[in-house]
Amino acid sequence: MPPTIEQVFTLRAFLGRENTLPLGPVKGGAHRIVVPVVGGFLSGSGVEAEILPGGGDWLLLDPTTGTAHLDIRFQARSSSGDMIYGHYPGILRMDAQVEKFLQWSQEAKTTQSQDHYFFTTPIFEVNSEKLKWMEQNVFLSHGHFYVSDDGRQAVEYEVYKVSYEIRSV
């Protein structure tokens, strides 16, 4: 029987335009873009947490294939004081909306997950026994872009837990 997925979180990470570093071509031609994560939230499955400033996305864009390899890290504090560290590598295929978003264009708009090939595999570390289940499961997320009413830009993910029914022998 194949694995199943169940949505357990929504993760929204606001990005900081001011300290974004578009390094351009590095190591063999891929373009490095470093985008700070300045806030946001992780919500669902018994967790309400605020994403704290200090994280980021170390995106590596291959201009020949239009594929971005993501390396995103963040830290969060739950409403009950629990600490969460998240790391999620992933893949984002470039399209016109992604380009507008990465260029901080005023034409960038909120999109839907089905608009992009935008997947990550979050890994969590926690300091709370009640959240240890987050360290003991595989997660998959599907992303899209979010633009708030005040123009701030964020990436937003539907985060799914991967489950598998183990058959006893």
N, C-alpha and C positions, 0 to 999 in steps of 0.2 A: 504494500500500500504506500503511495507517495506521501511525503510530508504535507501538512496543511499549515496555513498561516492565519493568524488572528490579530487584528489591529489592537495594540495595547497602549500606544502613546501618540500624541501629536507633539512634535518638537518644532519650535519656531526660533530661529537664531537671527537676530538683527545684526547687520554688517556695518562696519565703520568705513565710510568713504574717505574721511580725512587722512587716515593712516594706511590706506591701501597702497601696496608697492607693486606696480606693474614692471617687473624686472626685464621683461622682453626675453629674447632668445638666450638660453643657457645650455650647457652640456649637450651639444649635438643638435641644437636647433629648436627644442621644445621651449615654449614660453612659460615662465614662472610668474604667477600672480599671487601675492600674499594679501589676504583680506582678513582684517580683524573681526572677531565676533565680539560685540559690545553689550549684548543682553539678549533677553528672550525668555522662553519657558519650555518646560517639559511637563506634559499634563496627561494623566490617564492611569488606569490600573493601580489606584491607591497611591499615586505619586503626583504631587503638585510642587514643582521646583522652579526656581528662578535661575536662569543662566546668568552667570556673573561675567563681567568684562575680563579679558585676558586670554581668551581662546582665539582660534583663527582657522583659516582654510589656506593650506599651502598647495594651491592648484597648479598643476602642470599640464599645459595645453599643447597638444601636438597639432600644429596648423596644417599638416599634410593630411590628417585624417579627420580633423574637426572633433577630436575626442579629448576631453579634459579628465585627468586622473586626479581625484580628490583625496586630500589628507586633512580631515577636519578634527579639531580637538576643542573640547569645552569643559567647563566646570560649573556645577550648579549646587544650590542649597535648597533643600526641601522646606516646606512650610513648617515642618517639625524640627528643623535644624540638621537633618541628615545631609551628608555631602555625597555628591555624585560626580565622577569624572567620566566623560564620554570621548571615545575616539571612533571615527567612522571613515574608513576608506571607501571610495566609490568611483563611479563612472558617470560622466555627463556628456552627452553628445550635443555639439553646438547646433543652434538654429538661430533664426532671426531674433526671437524673443530673448534667448540666452545672451546673445551679443549685446542687445540693448541694455540688458540688466548689468552685464559685466562692465559696460562703458558708463554706467550711472546715468544713462539717458533719461530725460524727462518723459520720453515715450515708453519707458519700461512700465509694464502693467502686471497686476496679479494674474497668474496663470493657474492652470489645473494640472494635477499630476499626469493625466493622460496626454498632456501637450508635449511631454519631453521623455526622452530616455534618460532617466536621472535616478540612479539607484545607489544606495550605500549599505554597508553592513556594520551597524553600530555594535560596539563593545563597551560595556559599562564596568566601572569599579565603584564600589560603595563602601561606606563605613558603618552601615546599619544592618543588623541581623534581619530586620523585617524586609529589607530590600535585596538581600543576598540572591534571591531568585533572578535578579537582573544580571548577575555574574554567571549564572548557571544555564543560560539559554542562548540560542542563536537568534539574532534579529536581522531583519531585512527592512529597508525603508525605501519609499518612493517619494521623490521630491518634486517641488515646484517653487515658484517665486511668489513673494508676497510684497506688495507695496502698500504701506499704511496711508491713511488719509493725510498725514502730515509729510508724506513723501519718503519716509524712511524705508529702506529696503531690507528684506529678510529672505532667507530660504526656509521653507516649511516642509516637514516630512511627516508622512503617515508611517509610523513605525510598527512593524508586525513581528510577533513572536513566531518562530518556526517550531511546529510540534510534530511529533512522530509517535505513532502508537507502536510500542514494542510488543512483539508477539512472544509469548512464553512458549518454550519448546518442551 
